[in-house]
């Protein structure tokens, strides 16, 4: 099997999990500097997968740095963007309306921030998943 085919199989096999994680971050909709639950989600997930995680990186309470060491080899970097934009609270609907129980001025992910971090996370977990 080619490396390309293995990656496609990984994505197919883990799509429900990745989609669920994206929905978690999307539903939280926490704006910049206030992403406490979103950061906690990533920190807990990464620790559960064997990463060493530093919380509060650079003096920012919602930042973290996760490291997994597999011996000598390349160092890879990425980021988990999870900040929502104020005033973008959008329900998953075909009409414009805020998510239930929230103001239209609440934070939301009508941009892809919720998916950017999850996409990177899936890539980092790929070599660690059979």
GIBELDA-V116104 format. One record per residue. N is the residue number from 1. RES is the residue in three letters. PHI is phi as a letter, one per 30 degrees, with the letter a starting at -180 (NA if undefined). NEAR is the number of other ideal C-beta (glycine too) atoms within 10 Angstrom. Layout:
# GIBELDA-V116104
{{N:RES:PHI:NEAR} {N:RES:PHI:NEAR}}
This chain:
# GIBELDA-V116104
{{1:UNK:NA:7} {2:UNK:d:7} {3:UNK:e:7} {4:UNK:e:8} {5:UNK:d:9} {6:UNK:d:11} {7:UNK:d:13} {8:UNK:d:12} {9:UNK:d:11} {10:UNK:e:18} {11:UNK:d:14} {12:UNK:e:9} {13:UNK:d:11} {14:UNK:c:15} {15:UNK:e:11} {16:UNK:d:9} {17:UNK:d:13} {18:UNK:d:18} {19:UNK:d:12} {20:UNK:d:10} {21:UNK:d:20} {22:UNK:e:20} {23:UNK:d:14} {24:UNK:e:16} {25:UNK:d:27} {26:UNK:d:22} {27:UNK:d:13} {28:UNK:d:20} {29:UNK:h:27} {30:UNK:d:20} {31:UNK:d:15} {32:UNK:e:13} {33:UNK:i:11} {34:UNK:b:15} {35:UNK:d:25} {36:UNK:d:12} {37:UNK:d:15} {38:UNK:d:24} {39:UNK:d:21} {40:UNK:d:14} {41:UNK:e:18} {42:UNK:d:22} {43:UNK:e:17} {44:UNK:d:11} {45:UNK:d:17} {46:UNK:d:21} {47:UNK:d:14} {48:UNK:d:8} {49:UNK:c:14} {50:UNK:j:9} {51:UNK:d:19} {52:UNK:d:11} {53:UNK:b:16} {54:UNK:c:12} {55:UNK:c:15} {56:UNK:i:12} {57:UNK:e:13} {58:UNK:i:8} {59:UNK:i:6} {60:UNK:c:11} {61:UNK:d:13} {62:UNK:c:20} {63:UNK:c:16} {64:UNK:b:20} {65:UNK:b:14} {66:UNK:c:20} {67:UNK:b:10} {68:UNK:b:15} {69:UNK:c:10} {70:UNK:c:8} {71:UNK:i:4} {72:UNK:d:5} {73:UNK:l:7} {74:UNK:d:5} {75:UNK:c:6} {76:UNK:c:10} {77:UNK:b:7} {78:UNK:a:13} {79:UNK:b:10} {80:UNK:c:24} {81:UNK:d:18} {82:UNK:b:26} {83:UNK:d:21} {84:UNK:c:25} {85:UNK:c:15} {86:UNK:e:14} {87:UNK:i:15} {88:UNK:c:18} {89:UNK:d:20} {90:UNK:b:19} {91:UNK:d:14} {92:UNK:d:8} {93:UNK:b:9} {94:UNK:c:6} {95:UNK:b:6} {96:UNK:d:9} {97:UNK:a:12} {98:UNK:d:18} {99:UNK:d:17} {100:UNK:e:6} {101:UNK:i:6} {102:UNK:b:15} {103:UNK:d:10} {104:UNK:d:14} {105:UNK:c:11} {106:UNK:d:18} {107:UNK:d:20} {108:UNK:a:26} {109:UNK:c:23} {110:UNK:d:15} {111:UNK:c:13} {112:UNK:d:13} {113:UNK:e:23} {114:UNK:d:25} {115:UNK:d:19} {116:UNK:d:18} {117:UNK:d:22} {118:UNK:d:25} {119:UNK:d:16} {120:UNK:d:16} {121:UNK:e:22} {122:UNK:e:19} {123:UNK:d:14} {124:UNK:d:17} {125:UNK:d:18} {126:UNK:e:13} {127:UNK:d:10} {128:UNK:c:11} {129:UNK:c:11} {130:UNK:d:3}}
